[in-house]
Protein backbone atom coordinates (compact mmCIF):
# COMPACT_ATOMS: atom_id res chain seq x y z
CA UNK A 1 0.00 0.00 0.00
CA UNK A 2 1.37 3.41 -0.95
CA UNK A 3 1.52 6.01 1.81
CA UNK A 4 -0.67 9.08 1.53
CA UNK A 5 1.46 12.16 2.04
CA UNK A 6 -0.12 15.53 2.74
CA UNK A 7 3.13 17.26 3.53
CA UNK A 8 3.84 16.25 7.12
CA UNK A 9 1.08 13.75 7.95
CA UNK A 10 1.40 10.12 6.92
CA UNK A 11 -1.94 8.27 6.51
CA UNK A 12 -4.42 10.93 7.67
CA UNK A 13 -8.13 10.28 8.25
CA UNK A 14 -9.73 7.70 5.97
CA UNK A 15 -13.14 6.03 6.13
CA UNK A 16 -13.85 2.38 5.24
CA UNK A 17 -17.21 0.62 4.85
CA UNK A 18 -17.05 -3.17 4.86
CA UNK A 19 -19.64 -5.96 4.82
CA UNK A 20 -18.46 -9.00 6.77
CA UNK A 21 -20.13 -12.38 6.09
CA UNK A 22 -21.64 -14.31 9.00
CA UNK A 23 -18.96 -15.66 11.36
CA UNK A 24 -16.11 -14.23 9.27
CA UNK A 25 -13.33 -11.65 9.67
CA UNK A 26 -12.07 -8.73 7.59
CA UNK A 27 -8.64 -7.11 7.84
CA UNK A 28 -8.14 -3.43 7.00
CA UNK A 29 -4.48 -2.59 6.39
CA UNK A 30 -3.96 1.11 7.07
CA UNK A 31 -1.40 2.63 9.45
CA UNK A 32 -3.35 4.43 12.18
CA UNK A 33 -3.42 5.19 15.89
CA UNK A 34 -6.99 6.52 16.14
CA UNK A 35 -10.15 4.57 15.34
CA UNK A 36 -13.87 5.38 15.49
CA UNK A 37 -16.87 3.19 14.70
CA UNK A 38 -19.33 5.36 12.76
CA UNK A 39 -21.91 2.66 11.94
CA UNK A 40 -22.64 -1.02 12.55
CA UNK A 41 -25.70 -2.85 11.25
CA UNK A 42 -25.85 -4.98 14.43
CA UNK A 43 -24.18 -5.29 17.84
CA UNK A 44 -22.11 -8.33 16.85
CA UNK A 45 -18.86 -6.54 15.97
CA UNK A 46 -15.57 -7.34 17.69
CA UNK A 47 -12.20 -5.83 16.81
CA UNK A 48 -8.56 -6.83 17.14
CA UNK A 49 -6.20 -3.85 17.02
CA UNK A 50 -3.00 -4.61 15.11
CA UNK A 51 -2.79 -8.30 15.90
CA UNK A 52 -3.00 -7.87 19.67
CA UNK A 53 -4.15 -11.48 19.90
CA UNK A 54 -7.60 -10.84 21.31
CA UNK A 55 -10.78 -9.42 19.85
CA UNK A 56 -13.09 -7.34 21.99
CA UNK A 57 -16.67 -6.15 21.35
CA UNK A 58 -17.02 -2.58 20.10
CA UNK A 59 -20.18 -0.64 19.29
CA UNK A 60 -21.28 2.21 17.07
CA UNK A 61 -20.15 5.56 18.48
CA UNK A 62 -17.10 4.18 20.29
CA UNK A 63 -13.56 5.29 19.52
CA UNK A 64 -10.10 4.15 20.54
CA UNK A 65 -6.73 5.88 20.44
CA UNK A 66 -3.53 3.83 20.59
CA UNK A 67 -0.24 5.11 21.98
CA UNK A 68 1.51 3.59 18.95
CA UNK A 69 0.72 3.38 15.25
CA UNK A 70 -0.87 0.05 14.35
CA UNK A 71 -0.56 -1.49 10.86
CA UNK A 72 -4.09 -2.91 10.63
CA UNK A 73 -7.31 -3.85 12.40
CA UNK A 74 -9.21 -7.11 12.17
CA UNK A 75 -13.01 -6.92 12.31
CA UNK A 76 -14.97 -9.98 13.52
CA UNK A 77 -18.66 -10.66 12.85
CA UNK A 78 -19.78 -12.75 15.88
CA UNK A 79 -23.17 -13.45 14.27
CA UNK A 80 -23.02 -16.84 12.55
CA UNK A 81 -26.26 -16.34 10.61
CA UNK A 82 -26.23 -12.77 9.25
CA UNK A 83 -23.71 -10.51 7.56
CA UNK A 84 -22.66 -7.28 9.28
CA UNK A 85 -21.89 -3.91 7.70
CA UNK A 86 -19.51 -1.57 9.51
CA UNK A 87 -18.18 1.90 8.76
CA UNK A 88 -14.92 2.66 10.55
CA UNK A 89 -12.68 5.69 10.29
CA UNK A 90 -8.97 5.41 10.90
CA UNK A 91 -6.06 7.80 10.87
CA UNK A 92 -3.12 9.38 12.63
CA UNK A 93 -4.21 12.28 14.83
CA UNK A 94 -7.43 12.99 16.71
CA UNK A 95 -10.80 11.80 15.41
CA UNK A 96 -13.92 13.27 16.99
CA UNK A 97 -17.54 12.35 16.33
CA UNK A 98 -19.91 14.72 18.13
CA UNK A 99 -23.14 13.42 16.61
CA UNK A 100 -25.86 12.37 19.05
CA UNK A 101 -26.58 8.65 19.03
CA UNK A 102 -29.46 7.17 21.04
CA UNK A 103 -30.07 3.49 21.66
CA UNK A 104 -33.63 2.38 22.31
CA UNK A 105 -36.78 4.45 21.96
CA UNK A 106 -37.13 8.12 22.85
CA UNK A 107 -40.38 9.91 23.68
CA UNK A 108 -40.55 13.71 23.76
CA UNK A 109 -43.62 15.07 25.54
CA UNK A 110 -43.14 18.76 24.78
CA UNK A 111 -40.68 20.88 22.85
CA UNK A 112 -40.84 23.84 25.27
CA UNK A 113 -38.80 23.48 28.47
CA UNK A 114 -40.03 19.98 29.29
CA UNK A 115 -37.75 17.16 30.36
CA UNK A 116 -36.74 14.59 27.81
CA UNK A 117 -38.26 11.22 28.66
CA UNK A 118 -36.48 8.12 27.44
CA UNK A 119 -37.53 4.53 27.69
CA UNK A 120 -35.04 1.74 27.14
CA UNK A 121 -36.06 -1.79 26.30
CA UNK A 122 -36.37 -4.03 29.34
CA UNK A 123 -35.49 -7.71 29.15
CA UNK A 124 -36.67 -10.55 31.33
CA UNK A 125 -34.35 -13.33 32.42
CA UNK A 126 -35.88 -16.54 31.06
CA UNK A 127 -33.40 -19.07 32.42
CA UNK A 128 -29.85 -19.62 33.65
CA UNK A 129 -28.43 -23.08 33.10
CA UNK A 130 -25.15 -24.65 34.25
CA UNK A 131 -23.69 -26.73 31.44
CA UNK A 132 -20.83 -29.26 31.54
CA UNK A 133 -19.00 -30.21 28.35
CA UNK A 134 -19.56 -33.89 27.50
CA UNK A 135 -16.94 -36.59 27.03
CA UNK A 136 -16.21 -35.23 23.55
CA UNK A 137 -15.67 -31.74 25.00
CA UNK A 138 -18.86 -30.37 23.43
CA UNK A 139 -22.17 -28.83 24.46
CA UNK A 140 -25.04 -27.60 22.29
CA UNK A 141 -26.81 -24.45 23.46
CA UNK A 142 -30.25 -23.38 22.25
CA UNK A 143 -31.06 -19.65 22.10
CA UNK A 144 -34.27 -20.17 20.08
CA UNK A 145 -36.88 -17.60 21.06
CA UNK A 146 -34.54 -15.48 23.20
CA UNK A 147 -33.86 -11.78 22.45
CA UNK A 148 -30.24 -12.39 23.41
CA UNK A 149 -28.14 -14.82 25.43
CA UNK A 150 -25.07 -14.64 27.64
CA UNK A 151 -22.43 -17.31 28.15
CA UNK A 152 -19.88 -17.28 30.95
CA UNK A 153 -16.97 -19.70 30.97
CA UNK A 154 -16.92 -20.91 34.59
CA UNK A 155 -14.23 -23.51 33.92
CA UNK A 156 -10.43 -23.31 34.01
CA UNK A 157 -9.66 -23.68 30.28
CA UNK A 158 -10.63 -21.81 27.12
CA UNK A 159 -13.91 -22.66 25.39
CA UNK A 160 -14.34 -22.24 21.62
CA UNK A 161 -17.59 -20.88 20.19
CA UNK A 162 -19.28 -22.27 17.03
CA UNK A 163 -16.55 -24.77 16.04
CA UNK A 164 -13.39 -26.38 17.43
CA UNK A 165 -11.29 -23.52 16.03
CA UNK A 166 -13.88 -20.81 16.72
CA UNK A 167 -13.83 -17.69 18.85
CA UNK A 168 -12.12 -18.11 22.23
CA UNK A 169 -14.00 -17.54 25.49
CA UNK A 170 -11.38 -17.44 28.27
CA UNK A 171 -12.05 -18.67 31.83
CA UNK A 172 -14.46 -16.29 33.60
CA UNK A 173 -15.05 -14.49 30.27
CA UNK A 174 -18.59 -13.49 29.28
CA UNK A 175 -19.98 -13.27 25.74
CA UNK A 176 -23.34 -11.80 24.72
CA UNK A 177 -24.92 -13.31 21.59
CA UNK A 178 -27.97 -12.58 19.47
CA UNK A 179 -28.42 -15.89 17.69
CA UNK A 180 -31.68 -17.65 16.87
CA UNK A 181 -30.58 -21.23 16.26
CA UNK A 182 -28.79 -23.87 18.36
CA UNK A 183 -24.98 -23.77 18.28
CA UNK A 184 -22.15 -25.83 19.76
CA UNK A 185 -19.29 -24.86 22.05
CA UNK A 186 -16.07 -26.85 22.27
CA UNK A 187 -13.39 -27.38 24.91
CA UNK A 188 -12.10 -29.92 27.38
CA UNK A 189 -14.44 -32.62 28.67
CA UNK A 190 -15.82 -31.73 32.10
CA UNK A 191 -15.29 -27.96 31.74
CA UNK A 192 -18.29 -25.84 32.70
CA UNK A 193 -20.17 -22.75 31.60
CA UNK A 194 -23.31 -20.82 32.46
CA UNK A 195 -25.88 -20.10 29.73
CA UNK A 196 -28.47 -17.37 30.26
CA UNK A 197 -31.49 -16.59 28.04
CA UNK A 198 -33.21 -13.19 28.04
CA UNK A 199 -36.66 -12.42 26.60
C-alpha positions in Angstrom: 0.0 0.0 0.0 1.4 3.4 -0.9 1.5 6.0 1.8 -0.7 9.1 1.5 1.5 12.2 2.0 -0.1 15.5 2.7 3.1 17.3 3.5 3.8 16.3 7.1 1.1 13.8 7.9 1.4 10.1 6.9 -1.9 8.3 6.5 -4.4 10.9 7.7 -8.1 10.3 8.2 -9.7 7.7 6.0 -13.1 6.0 6.1 -13.8 2.4 5.2 -17.2 0.6 4.8 -17.1 -3.2 4.9 -19.6 -6.0 4.8 -18.5 -9.0 6.8 -20.1 -12.4 6.1 -21.6 -14.3 9.0 -19.0 -15.7 11.4 -16.1 -14.2 9.3 -13.3 -11.6 9.7 -12.1 -8.7 7.6 -8.6 -7.1 7.8 -8.1 -3.4 7.0 -4.5 -2.6 6.4 -4.0 1.1 7.1 -1.4 2.6 9.5 -3.4 4.4 12.2 -3.4 5.2 15.9 -7.0 6.5 16.1 -10.1 4.6 15.3 -13.9 5.4 15.5 -16.9 3.2 14.7 -19.3 5.4 12.8 -21.9 2.7 11.9 -22.6 -1.0 12.6 -25.7 -2.9 11.3 -25.9 -5.0 14.4 -24.2 -5.3 17.8 -22.1 -8.3 16.9 -18.9 -6.5 16.0 -15.6 -7.3 17.7 -12.2 -5.8 16.8 -8.6 -6.8 17.1 -6.2 -3.8 17.0 -3.0 -4.6 15.1 -2.8 -8.3 15.9 -3.0 -7.9 19.7 -4.1 -11.5 19.9 -7.6 -10.8 21.3 -10.8 -9.4 19.8 -13.1 -7.3 22.0 -16.7 -6.1 21.4 -17.0 -2.6 20.1 -20.2 -0.6 19.3 -21.3 2.2 17.1 -20.1 5.6 18.5 -17.1 4.2 20.3 -13.6 5.3 19.5 -10.1 4.1 20.5 -6.7 5.9 20.4 -3.5 3.8 20.6 -0.2 5.1 22.0 1.5 3.6 18.9 0.7 3.4 15.2 -0.9 0.0 14.4 -0.6 -1.5 10.9 -4.1 -2.9 10.6 -7.3 -3.8 12.4 -9.2 -7.1 12.2 -13.0 -6.9 12.3 -15.0 -10.0 13.5 -18.7 -10.7 12.9 -19.8 -12.7 15.9 -23.2 -13.4 14.3 -23.0 -16.8 12.5 -26.3 -16.3 10.6 -26.2 -12.8 9.2 -23.7 -10.5 7.6 -22.7 -7.3 9.3 -21.9 -3.9 7.7 -19.5 -1.6 9.5 -18.2 1.9 8.8 -14.9 2.7 10.6 -12.7 5.7 10.3 -9.0 5.4 10.9 -6.1 7.8 10.9 -3.1 9.4 12.6 -4.2 12.3 14.8 -7.4 13.0 16.7 -10.8 11.8 15.4 -13.9 13.3 17.0 -17.5 12.4 16.3 -19.9 14.7 18.1 -23.1 13.4 16.6 -25.9 12.4 19.1 -26.6 8.6 19.0 -29.5 7.2 21.0 -30.1 3.5 21.7 -33.6 2.4 22.3 -36.8 4.4 22.0 -37.1 8.1 22.8 -40.4 9.9 23.7 -40.5 13.7 23.8 -43.6 15.1 25.5 -43.1 18.8 24.8 -40.7 20.9 22.8 -40.8 23.8 25.3 -38.8 23.5 28.5 -40.0 20.0 29.3 -37.7 17.2 30.4 -36.7 14.6 27.8 -38.3 11.2 28.7 -36.5 8.1 27.4 -37.5 4.5 27.7 -35.0 1.7 27.1 -36.1 -1.8 26.3 -36.4 -4.0 29.3 -35.5 -7.7 29.1 -36.7 -10.6 31.3 -34.4 -13.3 32.4 -35.9 -16.5 31.1 -33.4 -19.1 32.4 -29.9 -19.6 33.6 -28.4 -23.1 33.1 -25.2 -24.6 34.2 -23.7 -26.7 31.4 -20.8 -29.3 31.5 -19.0 -30.2 28.3 -19.6 -33.9 27.5 -16.9 -36.6 27.0 -16.2 -35.2 23.5 -15.7 -31.7 25.0 -18.9 -30.4 23.4 -22.2 -28.8 24.5 -25.0 -27.6 22.3 -26.8 -24.4 23.5 -30.3 -23.4 22.3 -31.1 -19.6 22.1 -34.3 -20.2 20.1 -36.9 -17.6 21.1 -34.5 -15.5 23.2 -33.9 -11.8 22.4 -30.2 -12.4 23.4 -28.1 -14.8 25.4 -25.1 -14.6 27.6 -22.4 -17.3 28.1 -19.9 -17.3 31.0 -17.0 -19.7 31.0 -16.9 -20.9 34.6 -14.2 -23.5 33.9 -10.4 -23.3 34.0 -9.7 -23.7 30.3 -10.6 -21.8 27.1 -13.9 -22.7 25.4 -14.3 -22.2 21.6 -17.6 -20.9 20.2 -19.3 -22.3 17.0 -16.6 -24.8 16.0 -13.4 -26.4 17.4 -11.3 -23.5 16.0 -13.9 -20.8 16.7 -13.8 -17.7 18.9 -12.1 -18.1 22.2 -14.0 -17.5 25.5 -11.4 -17.4 28.3 -12.0 -18.7 31.8 -14.5 -16.3 33.6 -15.0 -14.5 30.3 -18.6 -13.5 29.3 -20.0 -13.3 25.7 -23.3 -11.8 24.7 -24.9 -13.3 21.6 -28.0 -12.6 19.5 -28.4 -15.9 17.7 -31.7 -17.6 16.9 -30.6 -21.2 16.3 -28.8 -23.9 18.4 -25.0 -23.8 18.3 -22.2 -25.8 19.8 -19.3 -24.9 22.1 -16.1 -26.8 22.3 -13.4 -27.4 24.9 -12.1 -29.9 27.4 -14.4 -32.6 28.7 -15.8 -31.7 32.1 -15.3 -28.0 31.7 -18.3 -25.8 32.7 -20.2 -22.7 31.6 -23.3 -20.8 32.5 -25.9 -20.1 29.7 -28.5 -17.4 30.3 -31.5 -16.6 28.0 -33.2 -13.2 28.0 -36.7 -12.4 26.6 
